[in-house]
Amino acid sequence: TTADFFGMRNLGNNYGLLLTAWGVAGIIGPMAGGWVFDATRGYAAAFRIAALLAAVAAAVVATVKAPPVRQ
């Protein structure tokens, strides 16, 4: 969880950043997808871009070290 990685002290700030990014992506993502559709007359390019971004996100997640185990 966020608290395990960054501590309780930063929990509020981290959730604020996370939810802000989620909201911005929810607004910009469909607009960008529509622009790509208009430019290419199809959804294939938009799905390829989304797949590329998902692969980048998966690579970032795969490189994150697990937080230390508390005893």
TORSEBA-402899 format. One record per residue: residue number from 1; residue in three letters; x, y, z of N, C-alpha, C, CB in turn. Coordinates in steps of 0.05 Angstrom, whole numbers, m for minus. Glycine has a CB too. Layout:
TORSEBA-402899
<site><nr>NUM</nr><rest>ALA</rest><n_c1>X</n_c1><n_c2>Y</n_c2><n_c3>Z</n_c3><ca_c1>X</ca_c1><ca_c2>Y</ca_c2><ca_c3>Z</ca_c3><c_c1>X</c_c1><c_c2>Y</c_c2><c_c3>Z</c_c3><cb_c1>X</cb_c1><cb_c2>Y</cb_c2><cb_c3>Z</cb_c3></site>
...
***
This chain:
TORSEBA-402899
<site><nr>1</nr><rest>THR</rest><n_c1>17</n_c1><n_c2>m24</n_c2><n_c3>0</n_c3><ca_c1>0</ca_c1><ca_c2>0</ca_c2><ca_c3>0</ca_c3><c_c1>17</c_c1><c_c2>25</c_c2><c_c3>0</c_c3><cb_c1>m19</cb_c1><cb_c2>0</cb_c2><cb_c3>24</cb_c3></site>
<site><nr>2</nr><rest>THR</rest><n_c1>5</n_c1><n_c2>47</n_c2><n_c3>m4</n_c3><ca_c1>20</ca_c1><ca_c2>72</ca_c2><ca_c3>m5</ca_c3><c_c1>34</c_c1><c_c2>78</c_c2><c_c3>21</c_c3><cb_c1>2</cb_c1><cb_c2>95</cb_c2><cb_c3>m12</cb_c3></site>
<site><nr>3</nr><rest>ALA</rest><n_c1>21</n_c1><n_c2>72</n_c2><n_c3>43</n_c3><ca_c1>33</ca_c1><ca_c2>77</ca_c2><ca_c3>70</ca_c3><c_c1>57</c_c1><c_c2>59</c_c2><c_c3>74</c_c3><cb_c1>13</cb_c1><cb_c2>73</cb_c2><cb_c3>92</cb_c3></site>
<site><nr>4</nr><rest>ASP</rest><n_c1>57</n_c1><n_c2>35</n_c2><n_c3>64</n_c3><ca_c1>80</ca_c1><ca_c2>17</ca_c2><ca_c3>67</ca_c3><c_c1>104</c_c1><c_c2>28</c_c2><c_c3>52</c_c3><cb_c1>73</cb_c1><cb_c2>m11</cb_c2><cb_c3>57</cb_c3></site>
<site><nr>5</nr><rest>PHE</rest><n_c1>100</n_c1><n_c2>39</n_c2><n_c3>29</n_c3><ca_c1>122</ca_c1><ca_c2>49</ca_c2><ca_c3>13</ca_c3><c_c1>132</c_c1><c_c2>76</c_c2><c_c3>22</c_c3><cb_c1>114</cb_c1><cb_c2>51</cb_c2><cb_c3>m16</cb_c3></site>
<site><nr>6</nr><rest>PHE</rest><n_c1>115</n_c1><n_c2>94</n_c2><n_c3>29</n_c3><ca_c1>122</ca_c1><ca_c2>122</ca_c2><ca_c3>35</ca_c3><c_c1>118</c_c1><c_c2>131</c_c2><c_c3>63</c_c3><cb_c1>108</cb_c1><cb_c2>140</cb_c2><cb_c3>16</cb_c3></site>
<site><nr>7</nr><rest>GLY</rest><n_c1>105</n_c1><n_c2>114</n_c2><n_c3>80</n_c3><ca_c1>101</ca_c1><ca_c2>122</ca_c2><ca_c3>107</ca_c3><c_c1>74</c_c1><c_c2>136</c_c2><c_c3>111</c_c3><cb_c1>123</cb_c1><cb_c2>139</cb_c2><cb_c3>118</cb_c3></site>
<site><nr>8</nr><rest>MET</rest><n_c1>65</n_c1><n_c2>136</n_c2><n_c3>136</n_c3><ca_c1>39</ca_c1><ca_c2>149</ca_c2><ca_c3>142</ca_c3><c_c1>41</c_c1><c_c2>179</c_c2><c_c3>139</c_c3><cb_c1>30</cb_c1><cb_c2>141</cb_c2><cb_c3>170</cb_c3></site>
<site><nr>9</nr><rest>ARG</rest><n_c1>65</n_c1><n_c2>190</n_c2><n_c3>143</n_c3><ca_c1>69</ca_c1><ca_c2>219</ca_c2><ca_c3>142</ca_c3><c_c1>62</c_c1><c_c2>230</c_c2><c_c3>115</c_c3><cb_c1>98</cb_c1><cb_c2>226</cb_c2><cb_c3>149</cb_c3></site>
<site><nr>10</nr><rest>ASN</rest><n_c1>67</n_c1><n_c2>215</n_c2><n_c3>93</n_c3><ca_c1>63</ca_c1><ca_c2>224</ca_c2><ca_c3>66</ca_c3><c_c1>37</c_c1><c_c2>213</c_c2><c_c3>54</c_c3><cb_c1>86</cb_c1><cb_c2>217</cb_c2><cb_c3>49</cb_c3></site>
<site><nr>11</nr><rest>LEU</rest><n_c1>21</n_c1><n_c2>199</n_c2><n_c3>69</n_c3><ca_c1>m2</ca_c1><ca_c2>186</ca_c2><ca_c3>58</ca_c3><c_c1>m22</c_c1><c_c2>205</c_c2><c_c3>45</c_c3><cb_c1>m16</cb_c1><cb_c2>170</cb_c2><cb_c3>80</cb_c3></site>
<site><nr>12</nr><rest>GLY</rest><n_c1>m29</n_c1><n_c2>227</n_c2><n_c3>58</n_c3><ca_c1>m48</ca_c1><ca_c2>246</ca_c2><ca_c3>47</ca_c3><c_c1>m38</c_c1><c_c2>259</c_c2><c_c3>21</c_c3><cb_c1>m54</cb_c1><cb_c2>267</cb_c2><cb_c3>67</cb_c3></site>
<site><nr>13</nr><rest>ASN</rest><n_c1>m13</n_c1><n_c2>267</n_c2><n_c3>21</n_c3><ca_c1>m1</ca_c1><ca_c2>279</ca_c2><ca_c3>m3</ca_c3><c_c1>m1</c_c1><c_c2>259</c_c2><c_c3>m26</c_c3><cb_c1>27</cb_c1><cb_c2>289</cb_c2><cb_c3>2</cb_c3></site>
<site><nr>14</nr><rest>ASN</rest><n_c1>7</n_c1><n_c2>235</n_c2><n_c3>m21</n_c3><ca_c1>9</ca_c1><ca_c2>215</ca_c2><ca_c3>m42</ca_c3><c_c1>m19</c_c1><c_c2>208</c_c2><c_c3>m53</c_c3><cb_c1>22</cb_c1><cb_c2>189</cb_c2><cb_c3>m32</cb_c3></site>
<site><nr>15</nr><rest>TYR</rest><n_c1>m39</n_c1><n_c2>206</n_c2><n_c3>m36</n_c3><ca_c1>m66</ca_c1><ca_c2>200</ca_c2><ca_c3>m47</ca_c3><c_c1>m76</c_c1><c_c2>225</c_c2><c_c3>m62</c_c3><cb_c1>m85</cb_c1><cb_c2>193</cb_c2><cb_c3>m24</cb_c3></site>
<site><nr>16</nr><rest>GLY</rest><n_c1>m70</n_c1><n_c2>248</n_c2><n_c3>m53</n_c3><ca_c1>m78</ca_c1><ca_c2>272</ca_c2><ca_c3>m68</ca_c3><c_c1>m66</c_c1><c_c2>273</c_c2><c_c3>m96</c_c3><cb_c1>m69</cb_c1><cb_c2>297</cb_c2><cb_c3>m53</cb_c3></site>
<site><nr>17</nr><rest>LEU</rest><n_c1>m40</n_c1><n_c2>266</n_c2><n_c3>m98</n_c3><ca_c1>m27</ca_c1><ca_c2>265</ca_c2><ca_c3>m125</ca_c3><c_c1>m39</c_c1><c_c2>243</c_c2><c_c3>m142</c_c3><cb_c1>3</cb_c1><cb_c2>261</cb_c2><cb_c3>m121</cb_c3></site>
<site><nr>18</nr><rest>LEU</rest><n_c1>m44</n_c1><n_c2>220</n_c2><n_c3>m130</n_c3><ca_c1>m55</ca_c1><ca_c2>197</ca_c2><ca_c3>m144</ca_c3><c_c1>m82</c_c1><c_c2>203</c_c2><c_c3>m156</c_c3><cb_c1>m56</cb_c1><cb_c2>172</cb_c2><cb_c3>m126</cb_c3></site>
<site><nr>19</nr><rest>LEU</rest><n_c1>m100</n_c1><n_c2>214</n_c2><n_c3>m139</n_c3><ca_c1>m127</ca_c1><ca_c2>220</ca_c2><ca_c3>m148</ca_c3><c_c1>m128</c_c1><c_c2>243</c_c2><c_c3>m168</c_c3><cb_c1>m145</cb_c1><cb_c2>226</cb_c2><cb_c3>m125</cb_c3></site>
<site><nr>20</nr><rest>THR</rest><n_c1>m110</n_c1><n_c2>262</n_c2><n_c3>m165</n_c3><ca_c1>m108</ca_c1><ca_c2>284</ca_c2><ca_c3>m185</ca_c3><c_c1>m99</c_c1><c_c2>273</c_c2><c_c3>m212</c_c3><cb_c1>m88</cb_c1><cb_c2>306</cb_c2><cb_c3>m175</cb_c3></site>
<site><nr>21</nr><rest>ALA</rest><n_c1>m79</n_c1><n_c2>256</n_c2><n_c3>m212</n_c3><ca_c1>m70</ca_c1><ca_c2>244</ca_c2><ca_c3>m237</ca_c3><c_c1>m92</c_c1><c_c2>227</c_c2><c_c3>m250</c_c3><cb_c1>m45</cb_c1><cb_c2>227</cb_c2><cb_c3>m232</cb_c3></site>
<site><nr>22</nr><rest>TRP</rest><n_c1>m107</n_c1><n_c2>213</n_c2><n_c3>m233</n_c3><ca_c1>m129</ca_c1><ca_c2>196</ca_c2><ca_c3>m243</ca_c3><c_c1>m150</c_c1><c_c2>214</c_c2><c_c3>m256</c_c3><cb_c1>m141</cb_c1><cb_c2>179</cb_c2><cb_c3>m220</cb_c3></site>
<site><nr>23</nr><rest>GLY</rest><n_c1>m157</n_c1><n_c2>236</n_c2><n_c3>m243</n_c3><ca_c1>m177</ca_c1><ca_c2>254</ca_c2><ca_c3>m254</ca_c3><c_c1>m168</c_c1><c_c2>267</c_c2><c_c3>m280</c_c3><cb_c1>m184</cb_c1><cb_c2>275</cb_c2><cb_c3>m234</cb_c3></site>
<site><nr>24</nr><rest>VAL</rest><n_c1>m143</n_c1><n_c2>276</n_c2><n_c3>m281</n_c3><ca_c1>m132</ca_c1><ca_c2>289</ca_c2><ca_c3>m305</ca_c3><c_c1>m132</c_c1><c_c2>268</c_c2><c_c3>m328</c_c3><cb_c1>m104</cb_c1><cb_c2>300</cb_c2><cb_c3>m300</cb_c3></site>
<site><nr>25</nr><rest>ALA</rest><n_c1>m124</n_c1><n_c2>244</n_c2><n_c3>m322</n_c3><ca_c1>m124</ca_c1><ca_c2>223</ca_c2><ca_c3>m343</ca_c3><c_c1>m152</c_c1><c_c2>217</c_c2><c_c3>m352</c_c3><cb_c1>m111</cb_c1><cb_c2>197</cb_c2><cb_c3>m332</cb_c3></site>
<site><nr>26</nr><rest>GLY</rest><n_c1>m171</n_c1><n_c2>218</n_c2><n_c3>m334</n_c3><ca_c1>m199</ca_c1><ca_c2>213</ca_c2><ca_c3>m342</ca_c3><c_c1>m210</c_c1><c_c2>235</c_c2><c_c3>m360</c_c3><cb_c1>m216</cb_c1><cb_c2>211</cb_c2><cb_c3>m317</cb_c3></site>
<site><nr>27</nr><rest>ILE</rest><n_c1>m199</n_c1><n_c2>259</n_c2><n_c3>m358</n_c3><ca_c1>m208</ca_c1><ca_c2>280</ca_c2><ca_c3>m376</ca_c3><c_c1>m193</c_c1><c_c2>280</c_c2><c_c3>m402</c_c3><cb_c1>m205</cb_c1><cb_c2>307</cb_c2><cb_c3>m362</cb_c3></site>
<site><nr>28</nr><rest>ILE</rest><n_c1>m167</n_c1><n_c2>278</n_c2><n_c3>m400</n_c3><ca_c1>m149</ca_c1><ca_c2>280</ca_c2><ca_c3>m424</ca_c3><c_c1>m150</c_c1><c_c2>255</c_c2><c_c3>m441</c_c3><cb_c1>m121</cb_c1><cb_c2>287</cb_c2><cb_c3>m416</cb_c3></site>
<site><nr>29</nr><rest>GLY</rest><n_c1>m152</n_c1><n_c2>231</n_c2><n_c3>m428</n_c3><ca_c1>m151</ca_c1><ca_c2>206</ca_c2><ca_c3>m442</ca_c3><c_c1>m172</c_c1><c_c2>203</c_c2><c_c3>m464</c_c3><cb_c1>m154</cb_c1><cb_c2>183</cb_c2><cb_c3>m423</cb_c3></site>
<site><nr>30</nr><rest>PRO</rest><n_c1>m197</n_c1><n_c2>207</n_c2><n_c3>m458</n_c3><ca_c1>m217</ca_c1><ca_c2>206</ca_c2><ca_c3>m479</ca_c3><c_c1>m214</c_c1><c_c2>227</c_c2><c_c3>m501</c_c3><cb_c1>m245</cb_c1><cb_c2>208</cb_c2><cb_c3>m467</cb_c3></site>
<site><nr>31</nr><rest>MET</rest><n_c1>m205</n_c1><n_c2>251</n_c2><n_c3>m493</n_c3><ca_c1>m201</ca_c1><ca_c2>271</ca_c2><ca_c3>m513</ca_c3><c_c1>m178</c_c1><c_c2>263</c_c2><c_c3>m532</c_c3><cb_c1>m195</cb_c1><cb_c2>298</cb_c2><cb_c3>m500</cb_c3></site>
<site><nr>32</nr><rest>ALA</rest><n_c1>m157</n_c1><n_c2>253</n_c2><n_c3>m521</n_c3><ca_c1>m134</ca_c1><ca_c2>244</ca_c2><ca_c3>m537</ca_c3><c_c1>m143</c_c1><c_c2>220</c_c2><c_c3>m555</c_c3><cb_c1>m110</cb_c1><cb_c2>236</cb_c2><cb_c3>m520</cb_c3></site>
<site><nr>33</nr><rest>GLY</rest><n_c1>m158</n_c1><n_c2>202</n_c2><n_c3>m544</n_c3><ca_c1>m168</ca_c1><ca_c2>180</ca_c2><ca_c3>m560</ca_c3><c_c1>m186</c_c1><c_c2>189</c_c2><c_c3>m583</c_c3><cb_c1>m184</cb_c1><cb_c2>160</cb_c2><cb_c3>m543</cb_c3></site>
<site><nr>34</nr><rest>GLY</rest><n_c1>m202</n_c1><n_c2>209</n_c2><n_c3>m578</n_c3><ca_c1>m218</ca_c1><ca_c2>220</ca_c2><ca_c3>m600</ca_c3><c_c1>m202</c_c1><c_c2>234</c_c2><c_c3>m621</c_c3><cb_c1>m238</cb_c1><cb_c2>240</cb_c2><cb_c3>m588</cb_c3></site>
<site><nr>35</nr><rest>TRP</rest><n_c1>m181</n_c1><n_c2>248</n_c2><n_c3>m612</n_c3><ca_c1>m163</ca_c1><ca_c2>261</ca_c2><ca_c3>m631</ca_c3><c_c1>m149</c_c1><c_c2>241</c_c2><c_c3>m649</c_c3><cb_c1>m143</cb_c1><cb_c2>279</cb_c2><cb_c3>m617</cb_c3></site>
<site><nr>36</nr><rest>VAL</rest><n_c1>m140</n_c1><n_c2>219</n_c2><n_c3>m636</n_c3><ca_c1>m126</ca_c1><ca_c2>198</ca_c2><ca_c3>m652</ca_c3><c_c1>m146</c_c1><c_c2>185</c_c2><c_c3>m671</c_c3><cb_c1>m114</cb_c1><cb_c2>176</cb_c2><cb_c3>m633</cb_c3></site>
<site><nr>37</nr><rest>PHE</rest><n_c1>m171</n_c1><n_c2>180</n_c2><n_c3>m662</n_c3><ca_c1>m191</ca_c1><ca_c2>169</ca_c2><ca_c3>m680</ca_c3><c_c1>m196</c_c1><c_c2>187</c_c2><c_c3>m703</c_c3><cb_c1>m218</cb_c1><cb_c2>164</cb_c2><cb_c3>m664</cb_c3></site>
<site><nr>38</nr><rest>ASP</rest><n_c1>m199</n_c1><n_c2>213</n_c2><n_c3>m698</n_c3><ca_c1>m204</ca_c1><ca_c2>232</ca_c2><ca_c3>m720</ca_c3><c_c1>m181</c_c1><c_c2>233</c_c2><c_c3>m739</c_c3><cb_c1>m209</cb_c1><cb_c2>260</cb_c2><cb_c3>m709</cb_c3></site>
<site><nr>39</nr><rest>ALA</rest><n_c1>m156</n_c1><n_c2>231</n_c2><n_c3>m729</n_c3><ca_c1>m133</ca_c1><ca_c2>233</ca_c2><ca_c3>m746</ca_c3><c_c1>m128</c_c1><c_c2>207</c_c2><c_c3>m763</c_c3><cb_c1>m108</cb_c1><cb_c2>238</cb_c2><cb_c3>m729</cb_c3></site>
<site><nr>40</nr><rest>THR</rest><n_c1>m137</n_c1><n_c2>184</n_c2><n_c3>m752</n_c3><ca_c1>m131</ca_c1><ca_c2>159</ca_c2><ca_c3>m765</ca_c3><c_c1>m156</c_c1><c_c2>145</c_c2><c_c3>m776</c_c3><cb_c1>m117</cb_c1><cb_c2>140</cb_c2><cb_c3>m747</cb_c3></site>
<site><nr>41</nr><rest>ARG</rest><n_c1>m180</n_c1><n_c2>155</n_c2><n_c3>m769</n_c3><ca_c1>m205</ca_c1><ca_c2>143</ca_c2><ca_c3>m777</ca_c3><c_c1>m209</c_c1><c_c2>114</c_c2><c_c3>m767</c_c3><cb_c1>m208</cb_c1><cb_c2>143</cb_c2><cb_c3>m807</cb_c3></site>
<site><nr>42</nr><rest>GLY</rest><n_c1>m198</n_c1><n_c2>109</n_c2><n_c3>m743</n_c3><ca_c1>m201</ca_c1><ca_c2>83</ca_c2><ca_c3>m732</ca_c3><c_c1>m190</c_c1><c_c2>83</c_c2><c_c3>m703</c_c3><cb_c1>m186</cb_c1><cb_c2>62</cb_c2><cb_c3>m748</cb_c3></site>
<site><nr>43</nr><rest>TYR</rest><n_c1>m197</n_c1><n_c2>62</n_c2><n_c3>m689</n_c3><ca_c1>m189</ca_c1><ca_c2>59</ca_c2><ca_c3>m661</ca_c3><c_c1>m163</c_c1><c_c2>44</c_c2><c_c3>m657</c_c3><cb_c1>m211</cb_c1><cb_c2>46</cb_c2><cb_c3>m645</cb_c3></site>
<site><nr>44</nr><rest>ALA</rest><n_c1>m152</n_c1><n_c2>32</n_c2><n_c3>m678</n_c3><ca_c1>m129</ca_c1><ca_c2>14</ca_c2><ca_c3>m675</ca_c3><c_c1>m105</c_c1><c_c2>30</c_c2><c_c3>m663</c_c3><cb_c1>m121</cb_c1><cb_c2>2</cb_c2><cb_c3>m702</cb_c3></site>
<site><nr>45</nr><rest>ALA</rest><n_c1>m100</n_c1><n_c2>53</n_c2><n_c3>m673</n_c3><ca_c1>m77</ca_c1><ca_c2>69</ca_c2><ca_c3>m663</ca_c3><c_c1>m81</c_c1><c_c2>77</c_c2><c_c3>m634</c_c3><cb_c1>m72</cb_c1><cb_c2>94</cb_c2><cb_c3>m681</cb_c3></site>
<site><nr>46</nr><rest>ALA</rest><n_c1>m105</n_c1><n_c2>84</n_c2><n_c3>m627</n_c3><ca_c1>m111</ca_c1><ca_c2>92</ca_c2><ca_c3>m599</ca_c3><c_c1>m106</c_c1><c_c2>68</c_c2><c_c3>m581</c_c3><cb_c1>m140</cb_c1><cb_c2>103</cb_c2><cb_c3>m596</cb_c3></site>
<site><nr>47</nr><rest>PHE</rest><n_c1>m115</n_c1><n_c2>44</n_c2><n_c3>m589</n_c3><ca_c1>m110</ca_c1><ca_c2>21</ca_c2><ca_c3>m572</ca_c3><c_c1>m81</c_c1><c_c2>13</c_c2><c_c3>m571</c_c3><cb_c1>m126</cb_c1><cb_c2>m3</cb_c2><cb_c3>m583</cb_c3></site>
<site><nr>48</nr><rest>ARG</rest><n_c1>m66</n_c1><n_c2>17</n_c2><n_c3>m592</n_c3><ca_c1>m37</ca_c1><ca_c2>12</ca_c2><ca_c3>m592</ca_c3><c_c1>m23</c_c1><c_c2>31</c_c2><c_c3>m572</c_c3><cb_c1>m25</cb_c1><cb_c2>15</cb_c2><cb_c3>m620</cb_c3></site>
<site><nr>49</nr><rest>ILE</rest><n_c1>m31</n_c1><n_c2>56</n_c2><n_c3>m573</n_c3><ca_c1>m19</ca_c1><ca_c2>76</ca_c2><ca_c3>m554</ca_c3><c_c1>m26</c_c1><c_c2>68</c_c2><c_c3>m526</c_c3><cb_c1>m29</cb_c1><cb_c2>104</cb_c2><cb_c3>m561</cb_c3></site>
<site><nr>50</nr><rest>ALA</rest><n_c1>m51</n_c1><n_c2>61</n_c2><n_c3>m521</n_c3><ca_c1>m59</ca_c1><ca_c2>52</ca_c2><ca_c3>m494</ca_c3><c_c1>m44</c_c1><c_c2>28</c_c2><c_c3>m485</c_c3><cb_c1>m89</cb_c1><cb_c2>47</cb_c2><cb_c3>m493</cb_c3></site>
<site><nr>51</nr><rest>ALA</rest><n_c1>m40</n_c1><n_c2>8</n_c2><n_c3>m503</n_c3><ca_c1>m24</ca_c1><ca_c2>m16</ca_c2><ca_c3>m496</ca_c3><c_c1>5</c_c1><c_c2>m9</c_c2><c_c3>m490</c_c3><cb_c1>m26</cb_c1><cb_c2>m36</cb_c2><cb_c3>m519</cb_c3></site>
<site><nr>52</nr><rest>LEU</rest><n_c1>16</n_c1><n_c2>10</n_c2><n_c3>m505</n_c3><ca_c1>44</ca_c1><ca_c2>18</ca_c2><ca_c3>m500</ca_c3><c_c1>46</c_c1><c_c2>31</c_c2><c_c3>m472</c_c3><cb_c1>53</cb_c1><cb_c2>38</cb_c2><cb_c3>m522</cb_c3></site>
<site><nr>53</nr><rest>LEU</rest><n_c1>27</n_c1><n_c2>49</n_c2><n_c3>m466</n_c3><ca_c1>28</ca_c1><ca_c2>62</ca_c2><ca_c3>m440</ca_c3><c_c1>23</c_c1><c_c2>42</c_c2><c_c3>m417</c_c3><cb_c1>6</cb_c1><cb_c2>84</cb_c2><cb_c3>m438</cb_c3></site>
<site><nr>54</nr><rest>ALA</rest><n_c1>6</n_c1><n_c2>22</n_c2><n_c3>m421</n_c3><ca_c1>2</ca_c1><ca_c2>1</ca_c2><ca_c3>m401</ca_c3><c_c1>28</c_c1><c_c2>m15</c_c2><c_c3>m397</c_c3><cb_c1>m21</cb_c1><cb_c2>m17</cb_c2><cb_c3>m409</cb_c3></site>
<site><nr>55</nr><rest>ALA</rest><n_c1>42</n_c1><n_c2>m21</n_c2><n_c3>m419</n_c3><ca_c1>67</ca_c1><ca_c2>m35</ca_c2><ca_c3>m417</ca_c3><c_c1>88</c_c1><c_c2>m19</c_c2><c_c3>m402</c_c3><cb_c1>78</cb_c1><cb_c2>m43</cb_c2><cb_c3>m445</cb_c3></site>
<site><nr>56</nr><rest>VAL</rest><n_c1>89</n_c1><n_c2>7</n_c2><n_c3>m407</n_c3><ca_c1>108</ca_c1><ca_c2>24</ca_c2><ca_c3>m392</ca_c3><c_c1>101</c_c1><c_c2>24</c_c2><c_c3>m362</c_c3><cb_c1>107</cb_c1><cb_c2>53</cb_c2><cb_c3>m403</cb_c3></site>
<site><nr>57</nr><rest>ALA</rest><n_c1>75</n_c1><n_c2>26</n_c2><n_c3>m356</n_c3><ca_c1>67</ca_c1><ca_c2>25</ca_c2><ca_c3>m328</ca_c3><c_c1>74</c_c1><c_c2>m2</c_c2><c_c3>m315</c_c3><cb_c1>37</cb_c1><cb_c2>30</cb_c2><cb_c3>m326</cb_c3></site>
<site><nr>58</nr><rest>ALA</rest><n_c1>70</n_c1><n_c2>m24</n_c2><n_c3>m330</n_c3><ca_c1>77</ca_c1><ca_c2>m50</ca_c2><ca_c3>m319</ca_c3><c_c1>107</c_c1><c_c2>m52</c_c2><c_c3>m314</c_c3><cb_c1>68</cb_c1><cb_c2>m72</cb_c2><cb_c3>m338</cb_c3></site>
<site><nr>59</nr><rest>ALA</rest><n_c1>123</n_c1><n_c2>m41</n_c2><n_c3>m332</n_c3><ca_c1>152</ca_c1><ca_c2>m41</ca_c2><ca_c3>m328</ca_c3><c_c1>160</c_c1><c_c2>m25</c_c2><c_c3>m303</c_c3><cb_c1>167</cb_c1><cb_c2>m30</cb_c2><cb_c3>m353</cb_c3></site>
<site><nr>60</nr><rest>VAL</rest><n_c1>147</n_c1><n_c2>m3</n_c2><n_c3>m299</n_c3><ca_c1>153</ca_c1><ca_c2>13</ca_c2><ca_c3>m275</ca_c3><c_c1>146</c_c1><c_c2>m2</c_c2><c_c3>m250</c_c3><cb_c1>138</cb_c1><cb_c2>40</cb_c2><cb_c3>m276</cb_c3></site>
<site><nr>61</nr><rest>VAL</rest><n_c1>123</n_c1><n_c2>m15</n_c2><n_c3>m250</n_c3><ca_c1>114</ca_c1><ca_c2>m30</ca_c2><ca_c3>m227</ca_c3><c_c1>133</c_c1><c_c2>m54</c_c2><c_c3>m222</c_c3><cb_c1>85</cb_c1><cb_c2>m41</cb_c2><cb_c3>m231</cb_c3></site>
<site><nr>62</nr><rest>ALA</rest><n_c1>143</n_c1><n_c2>m66</n_c2><n_c3>m243</n_c3><ca_c1>160</ca_c1><ca_c2>m89</ca_c2><ca_c3>m240</ca_c3><c_c1>187</c_c1><c_c2>m81</c_c2><c_c3>m228</c_c3><cb_c1>164</cb_c1><cb_c2>m103</cb_c2><cb_c3>m267</cb_c3></site>
<site><nr>63</nr><rest>THR</rest><n_c1>195</n_c1><n_c2>m56</n_c2><n_c3>m231</n_c3><ca_c1>222</ca_c1><ca_c2>m48</ca_c2><ca_c3>m221</ca_c3><c_c1>221</c_c1><c_c2>m37</c_c2><c_c3>m193</c_c3><cb_c1>233</cb_c1><cb_c2>m27</cb_c2><cb_c3>m240</cb_c3></site>
<site><nr>64</nr><rest>VAL</rest><n_c1>197</n_c1><n_c2>m33</n_c2><n_c3>m182</n_c3><ca_c1>194</ca_c1><ca_c2>m22</ca_c2><ca_c3>m155</ca_c3><c_c1>201</c_c1><c_c2>m44</c_c2><c_c3>m135</c_c3><cb_c1>165</cb_c1><cb_c2>m12</cb_c2><cb_c3>m150</cb_c3></site>
<site><nr>65</nr><rest>LYS</rest><n_c1>218</n_c1><n_c2>m37</n_c2><n_c3>m116</n_c3><ca_c1>226</ca_c1><ca_c2>m56</ca_c2><ca_c3>m95</ca_c3><c_c1>203</c_c1><c_c2>m58</c_c2><c_c3>m75</c_c3><cb_c1>252</cb_c1><cb_c2>m47</cb_c2><cb_c3>m81</cb_c3></site>
<site><nr>66</nr><rest>ALA</rest><n_c1>200</n_c1><n_c2>m82</n_c2><n_c3>m64</n_c3><ca_c1>180</ca_c1><ca_c2>m86</ca_c2><ca_c3>m43</ca_c3><c_c1>188</c_c1><c_c2>m70</c_c2><c_c3>m18</c_c3><cb_c1>176</cb_c1><cb_c2>m116</cb_c2><cb_c3>m37</cb_c3></site>
<site><nr>67</nr><rest>PRO</rest><n_c1>168</n_c1><n_c2>m60</n_c2><n_c3>m3</n_c3><ca_c1>175</ca_c1><ca_c2>m45</ca_c2><ca_c3>21</ca_c3><c_c1>186</c_c1><c_c2>m65</c_c2><c_c3>42</c_c3><cb_c1>150</cb_c1><cb_c2>m31</cb_c2><cb_c3>33</cb_c3></site>
<site><nr>68</nr><rest>PRO</rest><n_c1>201</n_c1><n_c2>m55</n_c2><n_c3>61</n_c3><ca_c1>212</ca_c1><ca_c2>m73</ca_c2><ca_c3>81</ca_c3><c_c1>189</c_c1><c_c2>m85</c_c2><c_c3>98</c_c3><cb_c1>232</cb_c1><cb_c2>m58</cb_c2><cb_c3>99</cb_c3></site>
<site><nr>69</nr><rest>VAL</rest><n_c1>192</n_c1><n_c2>m109</n_c2><n_c3>107</n_c3><ca_c1>172</ca_c1><ca_c2>m123</ca_c2><ca_c3>123</ca_c3><c_c1>175</c_c1><c_c2>m114</c_c2><c_c3>152</c_c3><cb_c1>175</cb_c1><cb_c2>m154</cb_c2><cb_c3>120</cb_c3></site>
<site><nr>70</nr><rest>ARG</rest><n_c1>153</n_c1><n_c2>m105</n_c2><n_c3>163</n_c3><ca_c1>153</ca_c1><ca_c2>m97</ca_c2><ca_c3>191</ca_c3><c_c1>148</c_c1><c_c2>m121</c_c2><c_c3>209</c_c3><cb_c1>131</cb_c1><cb_c2>m75</cb_c2><cb_c3>197</cb_c3></site>
<site><nr>71</nr><rest>GLN</rest><n_c1>162</n_c1><n_c2>m121</n_c2><n_c3>231</n_c3><ca_c1>159</ca_c1><ca_c2>m144</ca_c2><ca_c3>250</ca_c3><c_c1>148</c_c1><c_c2>m135</c_c2><c_c3>276</c_c3><cb_c1>185</cb_c1><cb_c2>m158</cb_c2><cb_c3>254</cb_c3></site>
***
